[in-house]
Amino acid sequence: WAPFVVTWLVLAIGINLANTIYPGMVGLEQLWGIQLDTKNPLVIDVTAQQWKWTFSYPKQGVTDVSQLVVPEGRTIYFVLRTKDVMHDFWVPAWGEKKDVIPNEVRH
């Protein structure tokens, strides 16, 4: 009777630890991979103006594009400006909103 209880207890603890630790370790590994990529970010200049946004990729020589295109899994460095009034730069999937204010450059 006691060996069954001990075996069942050890097995249950092992399964719970595996379900708790493994996803955390995979997540940390992905975060560490992203951290290493910060040495070579993709720079995107974002310019707000009334009724539209324009995007430029200075290192790639691409200017004034009306659609934001980003590679998956790469660190991005945004340089935010506005030509007229205050705007909000927001990509819902990333969950972060930045205010773009006239005469200021935001990163």
C-alpha positions in Angstrom: 0.0 0.0 0.0 2.8 2.5 0.9 4.8 1.9 -2.3 1.8 2.7 -4.4 1.1 5.9 -2.6 4.7 7.0 -2.7 5.0 6.1 -6.5 1.7 8.0 -7.2 2.9 11.0 -5.2 6.3 11.2 -6.9 4.7 10.8 -10.4 2.2 13.5 -9.7 4.9 15.9 -8.4 7.1 15.1 -11.4 4.3 15.8 -13.9 3.4 19.1 -12.2 7.0 20.2 -12.1 7.4 19.4 -15.8 4.3 21.3 -16.7 5.5 24.3 -14.7 9.2 24.4 -15.4 9.3 23.4 -19.1 7.2 26.2 -20.5 9.0 28.7 -18.4 12.4 27.5 -19.7 11.2 27.6 -23.3 9.9 31.2 -22.7 13.2 32.3 -21.1 15.1 30.8 -24.0 13.0 32.8 -26.5 13.5 36.0 -24.4 17.3 35.4 -24.3 17.3 34.9 -28.0 15.5 38.2 -28.5 17.9 40.0 -26.1 20.8 38.8 -28.2 19.2 40.3 -31.3 19.1 43.8 -29.8 22.6 44.4 -31.1 21.3 44.6 -34.7 17.8 46.0 -34.6 15.8 46.9 -37.7 15.4 50.7 -37.7 12.1 52.0 -39.0 11.3 55.8 -39.2 7.6 56.4 -38.6 6.1 59.7 -39.7 2.6 60.7 -38.7 0.6 63.2 -40.6 -3.1 63.9 -40.8 -4.9 60.9 -42.4 -1.9 58.7 -42.9 1.4 57.2 -41.7 4.5 56.7 -43.7 7.3 54.3 -42.9 11.0 54.4 -44.0 13.7 51.8 -43.6 16.9 53.9 -43.8 19.4 51.0 -43.6 17.6 49.3 -46.5 17.2 52.5 -48.6 13.4 52.3 -48.6 11.5 55.5 -48.1 7.9 56.7 -47.8 6.1 53.4 -47.7 2.4 53.5 -46.6 2.4 50.0 -45.1 4.4 48.8 -42.1 6.2 45.5 -42.8 8.3 43.9 -40.1 10.1 40.5 -40.0 9.0 38.0 -37.4 11.4 37.5 -34.5 13.6 40.5 -35.1 14.1 43.5 -32.7 12.7 46.7 -34.1 13.8 50.2 -33.3 11.1 52.8 -34.1 12.0 56.5 -34.6 8.6 58.3 -34.3 7.9 61.8 -35.6 4.8 63.8 -36.6 4.4 66.5 -39.3 1.4 68.2 -37.9 -0.5 67.3 -34.7 -0.3 64.8 -31.9 -0.9 61.1 -32.9 -0.9 57.7 -31.2 1.3 55.0 -32.8 -0.3 51.7 -31.8 -0.1 48.1 -33.1 -2.7 46.2 -31.1 -0.9 42.9 -31.3 2.1 44.4 -29.6 0.0 45.9 -26.8 1.9 49.2 -26.6 0.8 52.6 -27.6 3.2 55.6 -28.1 2.3 59.2 -28.3 3.9 61.1 -31.2 4.1 64.8 -30.4 5.0 67.7 -32.8 8.7 68.9 -32.6 9.7 65.7 -30.7 11.4 62.5 -31.8 10.3 59.5 -29.8 11.9 56.0 -29.8 
